[in-house]
Amino acid sequence: MTVESFIARRYLYGKKRFSFINIISLLATLGIMFGVAALIVVMSVFNGFNGLVTSILQDFDPHLKVERIPRSEGKDAEAVRTLLREKDGITGLSPFIQRKAMAMVNGNSQFVWIKGVPPDSLAEVSRVGEKIVLGDFRFSQDNGIVLGEGLADELRVLVGDTLLLYSPAGMENMLTQYVAPTVLRCPVTGIYRSQNKVYDGAYAFLSLEDAQTLFRMRGHITGFELRLEDIDDSKQMQRTLQEAIGPGWNVLTWYDLHGDLYSVMAIERWSAFILLGIIIAVAVFNILASLTMLVLEKRRDIGILRTVGMPSRRIQRLFLIEGVWIGAIGVAAGLVIGLLITWLQAEFGLFRLDAMFIIPAIPVEIRLPDIALIVAGTFGLCLLAAWFPARRARNVEIIDAVRWE
C-alpha cells in the first residue's frame, strides 16, 4: 500500500469520532449506491418490455418488407423476385397483397386489413401460423379466411361461420357507370392470437389467389416479405436492396414499420435515465463538498506532508484516491444490489402483473452495454468531482498551512 493510499484510508475510516464530513461522505456513498442500483433495475425493466414488444411484433412482421410504390415506374415483380432470391442472407421470401376491405356477417360490419399470402411460403417469413387458438391456419378451396381473435369477437364469428368480404376495387368507376363491388363469401377456417391487439383486431388472412380475385389484381402483388439469417443485418440489407432494386419500390425494415412506437419507448427510456441520473448527480456533488471540506480541515496535515518532502502531485493523488474509494464503494454496492434485484425478478417474478396482461410478471433483461455505461459514467463523474478538491489541495501554500491560527 502506498503512503497516499494509507493516509486516504485513515482519513476515510480511521477517525475516532464521526464528524460532519463523514456524514456527507456516507450520504454520497449511499446516493451513488441507490442511484446505480435504481438505474440498473429501471434500464433492465425497459429492456425487458422492449424485448417483449419486439418479439411479439417480429412473430407477425417480416424482417424486411419490399413494397411497390403505386403508379410508379421500375422493375416488375418477377425481376425483383429473381433479384431477392439471389441475395445472400435472405432465408425466407413470400409475396403478399395487403389492402382494406369491409367484412360483414349477421348485420355486423368492420373494415379490416386483408392480407393475401401463399400458404406454402408464409411460414418462411412469419410465425403467425403458430398462433392459432381455434381451427387451423389453412385456406380451403372455397375462399377460407383466418381472422384475428379481436376481429372475430367484433364480428361475433367462430370457426365454421361464413362472412362476406366487400372490396373497394372498381369503386372509382361508380361515378360514371354502375359497377357492383367484388363480394367474396369466406368461411372462417381459423382464429389466431398474436398478443397484439392492433393485429388481432384488424388483420385477416386469405390465400394470395383469393386476395387477387377480391381486389381485382390478377397477376399482381403488393410486394415481398423477407426473413433474414440475422435480424441485426436489417439496416445494411435495406440499403443494399434499395440500391439494387432502384426506383419504384420501397424497402422497409421491421423497425421502420413501427418507428413511432420505438421512438416513444426510446424517449421514455432516456427520460427515466436522466431523472434517475439526478440522484447520482446529487451524490457526486456531495463528494465534491465533502472532499472540499476535508481539504480545508487538513490544511495543516498537507503543510506538514509538504514540509517533510512529499511532492504536490502526490498530495493531489491522495485526495483523488479518497474520492475514488467513495465512488468505487458506492458503484460496487449499487451494482451488486441492482443485479441481485434484477436476477430475483427474472427468476422468481417478485413484482407481479394483473391477469389482464399477457405476461405474469414485469419482464427484465440485463444488457452489458447499459451496465458498462452506468458504471463508467458514474465512476467518471466521481473522478471529476474529486479532481477539483484534489487540485486545491495541491496548490495549498506550505507557510499558510503550517502557521498557527
C-alpha positions as CSV (number, residue, x, y, z in Angstrom):
1,M,0.0,0.0,0.0
2,T,1.4,3.4,-0.9
3,V,1.6,6.3,1.5
4,E,-1.2,8.2,-0.3
5,S,-3.5,5.2,0.0
6,F,-2.7,4.6,3.6
7,I,-3.4,8.3,4.5
8,A,-6.6,8.3,2.4
9,R,-7.8,5.2,4.2
10,R,-7.1,6.8,7.6
11,Y,-9.0,9.9,6.6
12,L,-11.9,7.9,5.4
13,Y,-12.2,5.1,8.0
14,G,-9.8,5.8,10.8
15,K,-11.5,8.6,12.7
16,K,-12.3,8.2,16.4
17,R,-15.3,10.3,16.1
18,F,-18.0,10.6,13.4
19,S,-17.6,14.1,12.0
20,F,-19.9,16.1,9.7
21,I,-17.5,15.4,6.8
22,N,-18.0,11.6,7.5
23,I,-21.8,12.1,7.3
24,I,-21.5,13.9,3.9
25,S,-19.2,11.2,2.6
26,L,-21.6,8.5,3.8
27,L,-24.6,10.2,2.1
28,A,-22.5,10.5,-1.1
29,T,-21.8,6.8,-1.0
30,L,-25.4,5.9,-0.3
31,G,-26.6,8.2,-3.0
32,I,-24.3,6.6,-5.6
33,M,-25.3,3.2,-4.4
34,F,-29.0,3.8,-4.7
35,G,-28.7,5.7,-7.9
36,V,-26.7,3.0,-9.6
37,A,-29.0,0.2,-8.3
38,A,-32.1,2.1,-9.5
39,L,-30.6,2.8,-12.9
40,I,-29.7,-0.9,-13.4
41,V,-33.2,-2.1,-12.4
42,V,-35.1,0.5,-14.4
43,M,-33.0,0.0,-17.5
44,S,-33.4,-3.7,-17.2
45,V,-37.2,-3.3,-17.0
46,F,-37.2,-1.1,-20.1
47,N,-35.1,-3.6,-21.9
48,G,-37.4,-6.4,-20.8
49,F,-40.5,-4.6,-22.2
50,N,-38.6,-3.6,-25.3
51,G,-37.6,-7.2,-25.9
52,L,-41.2,-8.4,-25.3
53,V,-42.7,-5.9,-27.7
54,T,-40.1,-6.7,-30.3
55,S,-40.6,-10.5,-30.1
56,I,-44.4,-10.0,-30.4
57,L,-44.0,-7.8,-33.5
58,Q,-41.4,-10.0,-35.1
59,D,-43.6,-13.0,-34.8
60,F,-46.1,-11.2,-37.0
61,D,-44.0,-9.0,-39.2
62,P,-41.1,-9.9,-41.5
63,H,-37.6,-8.6,-41.0
64,L,-37.8,-6.7,-44.3
65,K,-40.8,-5.6,-46.5
66,V,-40.3,-4.7,-50.2
67,E,-43.3,-2.8,-51.4
68,R,-44.2,-1.5,-54.9
69,I,-44.9,2.3,-55.0
70,P,-48.4,2.7,-56.7
71,R,-48.4,4.2,-60.2
72,S,-44.6,4.4,-60.4
73,E,-42.0,3.1,-62.9
74,G,-39.5,0.5,-62.0
75,K,-38.6,-3.2,-62.2
76,D,-41.5,-5.6,-62.5
77,A,-42.4,-8.1,-59.6
78,E,-40.8,-11.1,-61.3
79,A,-37.5,-9.3,-61.8
80,V,-37.5,-8.2,-58.1
81,R,-38.3,-11.7,-57.0
82,T,-35.3,-13.1,-59.0
83,L,-33.0,-10.4,-57.5
84,L,-34.1,-11.2,-54.0
85,R,-33.6,-14.9,-54.4
86,E,-30.0,-14.3,-55.5
87,K,-29.1,-12.3,-52.4
88,D,-27.1,-14.0,-49.6
89,G,-28.5,-13.7,-46.1
90,I,-32.2,-14.0,-47.1
91,T,-33.7,-17.2,-45.7
92,G,-37.4,-16.6,-46.5
93,L,-39.3,-14.9,-49.2
94,S,-43.1,-14.6,-49.6
95,P,-45.2,-12.4,-52.0
96,F,-48.2,-10.7,-50.5
97,I,-51.2,-8.4,-51.1
98,Q,-52.4,-6.1,-48.4
99,R,-55.4,-3.9,-48.8
100,K,-58.5,-2.8,-46.9
101,A,-62.0,-4.4,-47.3
102,M,-65.3,-4.5,-45.4
103,A,-66.3,-7.7,-43.6
104,M,-70.0,-8.3,-42.9
105,V,-71.8,-11.0,-41.1
106,N,-75.2,-11.1,-39.4
107,G,-75.6,-7.4,-39.6
108,N,-72.1,-6.7,-38.1
109,S,-69.6,-5.0,-40.3
110,Q,-66.0,-4.0,-39.9
111,F,-63.3,-2.5,-42.1
112,V,-60.3,-4.9,-42.0
113,W,-56.8,-5.3,-43.5
114,I,-56.9,-8.2,-45.8
115,K,-53.5,-9.9,-46.3
116,G,-53.2,-12.3,-49.2
117,V,-50.3,-14.8,-48.8
118,P,-49.2,-18.1,-50.4
119,P,-50.0,-20.8,-47.8
120,D,-46.7,-22.7,-48.6
121,S,-44.3,-19.7,-48.1
122,L,-45.9,-17.7,-45.2
123,A,-44.1,-19.8,-42.6
124,E,-40.8,-18.7,-44.1
125,V,-41.3,-15.0,-43.0
126,S,-43.9,-15.0,-40.2
127,R,-44.8,-17.1,-37.1
128,V,-48.5,-16.1,-37.2
129,G,-49.3,-19.6,-38.3
130,E,-48.1,-20.9,-34.9
131,K,-50.5,-18.6,-33.0
132,I,-53.8,-20.4,-33.9
133,V,-56.2,-20.8,-31.0
134,L,-59.2,-22.2,-32.9
135,G,-59.3,-24.2,-36.1
136,D,-56.2,-24.3,-38.4
137,F,-54.2,-21.8,-40.4
138,R,-55.3,-23.1,-43.8
139,F,-57.2,-21.8,-46.8
140,S,-59.9,-24.1,-48.1
141,Q,-60.8,-24.2,-51.8
142,D,-64.0,-22.2,-51.0
143,N,-62.2,-18.9,-50.0
144,G,-61.3,-19.8,-46.5
145,I,-60.2,-17.0,-44.2
146,V,-58.2,-16.8,-40.9
147,L,-59.1,-14.0,-38.5
148,G,-57.5,-12.4,-35.5
149,E,-59.1,-13.0,-32.1
150,G,-60.2,-9.4,-31.6
151,L,-61.7,-9.2,-35.1
152,A,-63.6,-12.4,-34.6
153,D,-65.0,-11.0,-31.3
154,E,-66.1,-7.8,-33.1
155,L,-67.8,-9.8,-35.9
156,R,-69.1,-12.4,-33.4
157,V,-68.0,-15.3,-35.6
158,L,-66.4,-18.7,-34.8
159,V,-64.7,-21.3,-37.0
160,G,-67.2,-22.6,-39.5
161,D,-69.2,-19.3,-39.8
162,T,-69.2,-17.6,-43.2
163,L,-68.7,-13.8,-43.7
164,L,-68.9,-11.6,-46.7
165,L,-65.9,-9.5,-47.9
166,Y,-66.7,-6.4,-49.9
167,S,-63.8,-5.0,-51.9
168,P,-63.4,-1.3,-52.9
169,A,-61.8,-2.3,-56.2
170,G,-63.5,-0.6,-59.1
171,M,-65.4,1.8,-56.9
172,E,-63.8,4.8,-58.7
173,N,-65.9,4.0,-61.8
174,M,-69.2,4.2,-59.9
175,L,-69.4,8.0,-60.6
176,T,-69.8,7.3,-64.3
177,Q,-71.3,3.9,-64.5
178,Y,-72.9,1.2,-62.4
179,V,-70.2,-1.1,-61.0
180,A,-71.0,-3.8,-58.5
181,P,-68.3,-4.2,-55.8
182,T,-66.5,-7.5,-55.6
183,V,-68.0,-9.8,-53.0
184,L,-66.4,-12.9,-51.6
185,R,-68.1,-15.5,-49.4
186,C,-65.4,-16.7,-46.9
187,P,-65.8,-19.5,-44.3
188,V,-63.7,-18.9,-41.2
189,T,-61.1,-21.7,-41.0
190,G,-59.0,-20.4,-38.1
191,I,-58.6,-17.8,-35.4
192,Y,-55.2,-16.6,-34.3
193,R,-54.0,-14.7,-31.2
194,S,-50.7,-12.7,-31.8
195,Q,-50.9,-11.0,-28.3
196,N,-51.0,-7.7,-30.2
197,K,-54.4,-6.0,-30.0
198,V,-53.8,-4.0,-33.2
199,Y,-53.1,-7.1,-35.3
200,D,-55.7,-9.3,-33.6
201,G,-58.4,-6.7,-34.2
202,A,-57.6,-5.6,-37.7
203,Y,-56.0,-8.3,-39.8
204,A,-57.4,-11.2,-41.7
205,F,-55.6,-13.7,-44.0
206,L,-56.7,-15.0,-47.4
207,S,-54.8,-17.1,-49.9
208,L,-52.9,-15.0,-52.4
209,E,-55.2,-16.1,-55.3
210,D,-58.4,-15.2,-53.4
211,A,-57.0,-11.8,-52.5
212,Q,-56.1,-11.2,-56.1
213,T,-59.7,-12.0,-57.1
214,L,-61.1,-9.9,-54.3
215,F,-59.1,-6.8,-55.2
216,R,-59.1,-7.4,-59.0
217,M,-55.3,-7.7,-59.0
218,R,-55.0,-10.9,-61.1
219,G,-51.3,-11.4,-61.7
220,H,-50.2,-8.5,-59.4
221,I,-48.9,-8.3,-55.8
222,T,-48.2,-5.5,-53.3
223,G,-44.7,-6.7,-52.6
224,F,-42.5,-9.2,-50.9
225,E,-41.8,-10.1,-47.2
226,L,-38.4,-11.3,-46.3
227,R,-36.7,-13.1,-43.4
228,L,-33.0,-12.8,-42.8
229,E,-30.4,-15.0,-41.2
230,D,-29.6,-12.3,-38.7
231,I,-32.2,-9.5,-37.9
232,D,-29.3,-7.2,-36.9
233,D,-28.4,-7.1,-40.6
234,S,-31.7,-5.4,-41.5
235,K,-30.4,-1.9,-42.0
236,Q,-27.4,-3.0,-44.1
237,M,-29.6,-5.3,-46.2
238,Q,-32.2,-2.5,-46.6
239,R,-29.6,-0.2,-48.1
240,T,-28.2,-3.0,-50.3
241,L,-31.6,-3.9,-51.7
242,Q,-32.8,-0.4,-52.2
243,E,-29.8,0.3,-54.3
244,A,-30.1,-2.9,-56.2
245,I,-33.9,-2.7,-56.9
246,G,-33.9,1.0,-57.8
247,P,-36.9,3.4,-58.1
248,G,-40.5,2.2,-57.9
249,W,-40.1,0.1,-54.8
250,N,-39.7,0.9,-51.0
251,V,-37.6,-1.3,-48.7
252,L,-38.8,-1.1,-45.1
253,T,-37.2,-2.8,-42.0
254,W,-39.2,-4.2,-39.1
255,Y,-38.1,-1.1,-37.2
256,D,-39.5,1.2,-39.8
257,L,-42.9,-0.4,-39.7
258,H,-43.2,0.6,-36.0
259,G,-40.9,3.7,-35.9
260,D,-43.3,5.8,-33.8
261,L,-43.7,3.1,-31.2
262,Y,-40.0,2.7,-30.8
263,S,-39.4,6.4,-30.7
264,V,-41.9,6.8,-27.8
265,M,-40.2,3.9,-26.0
266,A,-36.7,5.5,-26.5
267,I,-38.0,8.8,-25.1
268,E,-39.4,7.1,-22.1
269,R,-36.2,5.2,-21.6
270,W,-33.9,8.2,-21.8
271,S,-36.3,10.3,-19.6
272,A,-36.1,7.7,-16.9
273,F,-32.3,7.5,-17.3
274,I,-31.9,11.3,-16.9
275,L,-34.3,11.6,-13.9
276,L,-32.6,8.8,-12.0
277,G,-29.2,10.2,-13.0
278,I,-30.1,13.2,-10.9
279,I,-29.8,11.0,-7.8
280,I,-26.2,10.2,-8.9
281,A,-25.5,13.9,-9.7
282,V,-26.6,14.9,-6.1
283,A,-24.4,12.2,-4.7
284,V,-21.4,13.3,-6.8
285,F,-22.0,16.9,-5.6
286,N,-21.7,15.5,-2.0
287,I,-18.3,14.0,-2.9
288,L,-17.2,17.4,-4.1
289,A,-18.5,19.1,-0.9
290,S,-17.0,16.5,1.5
291,L,-13.6,16.5,-0.1
292,T,-13.5,20.3,-0.2
293,M,-14.3,20.4,3.5
294,L,-11.7,17.7,4.1
295,V,-9.0,19.7,2.3
296,L,-9.9,22.8,4.5
297,E,-9.8,20.7,7.6
298,K,-6.5,19.0,6.8
299,R,-4.5,22.1,5.7
300,R,-2.0,21.7,8.5
301,D,-1.6,18.0,7.6
302,I,-1.0,19.0,4.0
303,G,1.6,21.6,5.1
304,I,3.4,19.0,7.2
305,L,3.5,16.4,4.4
306,R,4.9,19.1,2.0
307,T,7.5,20.1,4.6
308,V,8.8,16.5,5.0
309,G,9.2,16.3,1.2
310,M,6.0,14.9,-0.3
311,P,5.6,16.4,-3.8
312,S,2.4,18.3,-4.5
313,R,1.3,15.8,-7.2
314,R,1.2,13.1,-4.5
315,I,-0.9,15.3,-2.3
316,Q,-3.3,15.7,-5.2
317,R,-3.2,11.9,-5.7
318,L,-4.1,11.4,-2.0
319,F,-7.4,13.2,-2.3
320,L,-8.1,11.7,-5.7
321,I,-7.8,8.3,-4.1
322,E,-10.2,9.3,-1.4
323,G,-12.8,10.3,-4.0
324,V,-12.2,7.2,-6.0
325,W,-12.8,5.0,-2.9
326,I,-16.1,6.7,-2.1
327,G,-17.2,6.3,-5.7
328,A,-15.9,2.8,-6.0
329,I,-17.7,1.6,-2.9
330,G,-21.0,3.2,-4.0
331,V,-20.8,1.9,-7.5
332,A,-19.8,-1.6,-6.4
333,A,-22.6,-1.8,-3.8
334,G,-25.2,-0.4,-6.3
335,L,-24.0,-2.8,-9.0
336,V,-24.5,-5.8,-6.6
337,I,-27.9,-4.6,-5.4
338,G,-29.2,-3.8,-8.9
339,L,-28.1,-7.1,-10.4
340,L,-29.4,-9.0,-7.5
341,I,-32.9,-7.4,-7.7
342,T,-32.9,-7.9,-11.5
343,W,-31.9,-11.6,-11.1
344,L,-34.5,-12.2,-8.4
345,Q,-37.2,-10.6,-10.7
346,A,-36.1,-12.7,-13.7
347,E,-36.0,-16.0,-11.7
348,F,-38.9,-15.6,-9.2
349,G,-41.1,-12.8,-10.6
350,L,-41.2,-10.8,-7.4
351,F,-43.2,-8.0,-8.9
352,R,-46.3,-9.5,-10.4
353,L,-48.8,-8.1,-13.0
354,D,-52.5,-8.3,-13.1
355,A,-54.2,-11.1,-15.0
356,M,-55.2,-8.7,-17.8
357,F,-51.6,-8.6,-19.0
358,I,-50.1,-11.2,-21.4
359,I,-47.2,-11.9,-19.0
360,P,-47.4,-12.8,-15.3
361,A,-44.6,-10.5,-14.0
362,I,-42.6,-7.5,-15.0
363,P,-40.0,-8.6,-17.7
364,V,-36.4,-7.7,-17.2
365,E,-33.3,-8.1,-19.4
366,I,-29.7,-7.2,-18.4
367,R,-27.6,-5.7,-21.2
368,L,-23.9,-5.4,-20.7
369,P,-23.6,-2.1,-22.7
370,D,-26.1,-0.5,-20.3
371,I,-24.2,-1.8,-17.2
372,A,-20.9,-0.5,-18.7
373,L,-22.4,2.9,-19.4
374,I,-23.9,3.3,-15.9
375,V,-20.7,2.1,-14.1
376,A,-18.3,4.1,-16.3
377,G,-20.4,7.2,-16.3
378,T,-20.9,7.2,-12.6
379,F,-17.2,6.5,-11.9
380,G,-16.2,9.2,-14.3
381,L,-18.3,11.7,-12.5
382,C,-16.8,10.7,-9.2
383,L,-13.3,11.2,-10.6
384,L,-14.3,14.6,-11.9
385,A,-15.8,15.6,-8.5
386,A,-12.7,14.5,-6.7
387,W,-10.3,16.3,-9.1
388,F,-11.3,19.9,-8.1
389,P,-10.7,19.5,-4.3
390,A,-7.5,17.5,-5.1
391,R,-6.3,20.3,-7.3
392,R,-7.0,22.7,-4.5
393,A,-5.0,20.6,-2.0
394,R,-2.1,20.6,-4.4
395,N,-2.0,24.4,-4.5
396,V,-2.0,24.9,-0.7
397,E,0.9,27.1,0.3
398,I,3.2,25.4,2.9
399,I,3.7,28.6,5.0
400,D,-0.1,29.3,5.2
401,A,-0.8,25.7,6.0
402,V,1.6,25.2,9.0
403,R,1.0,28.6,10.5
404,W,-0.7,28.5,13.9
405,E,-4.1,30.1,13.9
